[in-house]
Each structure stands twice: as structure tokens, then as C-alpha cells.
């Protein structure tokens, strides 16, 4: 017979856990909105930027720029792994780390060295533990990434890529598809694909002749690094929104599980209580019957 | 009402300003360009400096930290890394940022362009531009 007091204690502790997970769920829900708003407000810049980039690219025939050049060798690549600072968000971090591990394995098999740029404490901790010292790490910004964070990541990878220190850059992050679904994805960041500057020149409406200040080449040269920043910023924002989405989902199922557990425990508590009462009655009746005999 | 331009000042984080105006002046790499309605299509790089926007008798000033400008069919898009309207510049904070950036920059060995140097330099420029624009208006 389970002890009544023990069951009672378990119910109380499960209930307080549920209180916490429920609060975390609500906090995450509120944060999703904010994170989505941030993605939204980053959109006008990104769209205008694409438009300018295309306009410029059409005037730079056979655009050549270090960031567009594919290196002859493929000896060292860098993966920017965007995870989060905090846990309790389901498979959010482990998806990123698993994908990154996959890249490391594949690239090593193909004979390339892999370096990691870790974003978020969870990524930093994981790679340190695995003996892969990140070449750069960023923390305390994953829930609210600023453009300056994206800039500093961008300048690091651009410098490394143009100097030939590494030959390709990939970024791994959770894309925010919707509130319920976040999709871990791998994107190639560098070298920039030529389509970026070449695509869609045709289906733009008939374009006027543009003037350039100071020149199309000069503008393109400045524009490409900014474009990289925009891409990284976007990934960080998507990841921030995804983190909250994943946490909400994880906390919701934790809350549901806690409720279910409380129901079960309450049931066995009642059964135990009833059992105890029945026992007592039986004892009293038995005791009374024993007395009567005298 | 005279013909107007639609101007948008956008940073990666948000839209700073959007309005129908009569003239926009942007700081380009080697000077300034004034843009009036019916301006020819243009794409240009801009340096850290001051953007002026004229609406009738009033003028608005903005500090921008560099970026791009595109003019197309009476629409001016200014893509800035950072931008703030003159009246909202936090001069005290910009001063502190300037002092801090100068201090950090002086710690770099002369001639070295190590990691972080460009960021600091960019931050310093931005602080200086904000101070200049705020004190001019």
C-alpha cells in the first residue's frame, strides 16, 4: 500500500513543476510574437537590398568579386552553427548540433578540415566538450540578435574567405516556418552563388538605365558584404523566433504530461485514502465486535 | 502641391522614416547629391554623414552611418546600416561610445588591422557623425 503522504508530496511537486512549465509556455508565446515582429521589420531592408543588388549586378557584366569566386581547393570550411543560450526547448539545439556534426563528418571524409563558429551557449558548450574549439563564439544575444552581431560574424567569415583561410562557409539554423514548426536547415553562405546577382534580371520590368555613384563596380563591391550581413542577420532572427516556438511546444507537452501525471496520482491517492478508511472501519468494527463478546 | 518624392530610410532593424518630400540630400562617397522629383534612376553608395529631407518650409536632418541610395521613379530608398533623426540622437551616449571606441582603437598595434578593428572604426565614425549632426541642429 503506497504511503498517503508520499503520494501527496508527489502531487504537490508535480503541480509546482506544472506551474513553472505553464508559465514558461506563456512567456514563450509572448516572445514568439516579438521575434516575429523583428523578422517582419527586417524585411523591407532585405527586399530593397535585393532590388538594389539586382539592379547593380545587371550593369556589371560577368561580375567578379572575391566573394563570388569559388576557390580551386576545398581544404577548410567553416560552419556557423546557430543554437541558443538556453535549453528547455525540445530538439531545437540538438537538431542544429546533429546537422553540424553531419557536415563535419562528411567534409572530413572528403578530406577537408572543418572549423566551427558557435552561436549560443549551448553550441559553445557542446563543441568545447567534443574537443572542437570554435574559432569564434557568440553568446548572450540569441534571443534578441542585433545587426551588430550579424556584422561581426559577417566580417569574420568574409575576412577568412577572402584571405583564403577557408574555402566555403555554411550556416546551420532553425528556420521559422510557423509557430508550430521550425525546420533545421543548412545554407551555403560563401562563395555566394552567382544566381544571387544574376537571377531574375529577365523578369524584372523593363529597366531604365541607371546612373551609378561612384560606379557600378564600386557599389557592387560594397554591396556584397552588406548582403552577407543581411543573410546572417536573417538567420539569427529566424533562429530566435524558432527558439521560442520550440520552447513553447516543449513546455506545452511538459505541462500536458504533468497534468496527466497529476490525474493518475490523484486517482491512486484517493484509492489509497479510501483503502485506509475501509481499513480503519474494519478495525473499529472488529474492535467493537471483540469488546461485545466480553 | 508640387510634385513630390517618396523617401524611405530603412535600416536592417526597422524603417526609420518614410514620407512624401520635395527634396532629399544624401552624402555620397565624394560629396553630396541633391535629389528632386523626376531625378534619373540612380544607385549610389553613401558615406557616414547627414541626410537632409525638405518638406515645404521644414527640413529634417538624419545621421546615417553609410549604406546605399536608390532612386527610381520618384522613389528614394536609403539603405543605411544605422540611421537616426537628428532630434532623437542621444549625444551623451554617442560621446561615450566615441571615447570608448578611441580607447579601444589606441590599444591596437600601429598598422595592425586585426579582427575587430574595422568594427571599432565603424562604431567611432558613427558616433562622430551623430555628434556632428546633433550639434549642427
Interface residues (C-beta under 8 A of the other chain):
Chain A: X38 X41 X42 X44 X45 X46 X48 X49 X51 X52 X55 X56 X146 X147 X148 X150 X151 X152 X155 X156 X159 X207 X208 X209 X210 X211 X212 X213 X214 X216 X218 X219 X222 X223 X226 X229 X230 X233
Chain B: X8 X10 X11 X12 X13 X14 X15 X28 X29 X30 X33 X40 X41 X42 X43 X44 X45 X67 X68 X70 X72 X77 X79 X81 X115 X116 X118 X119
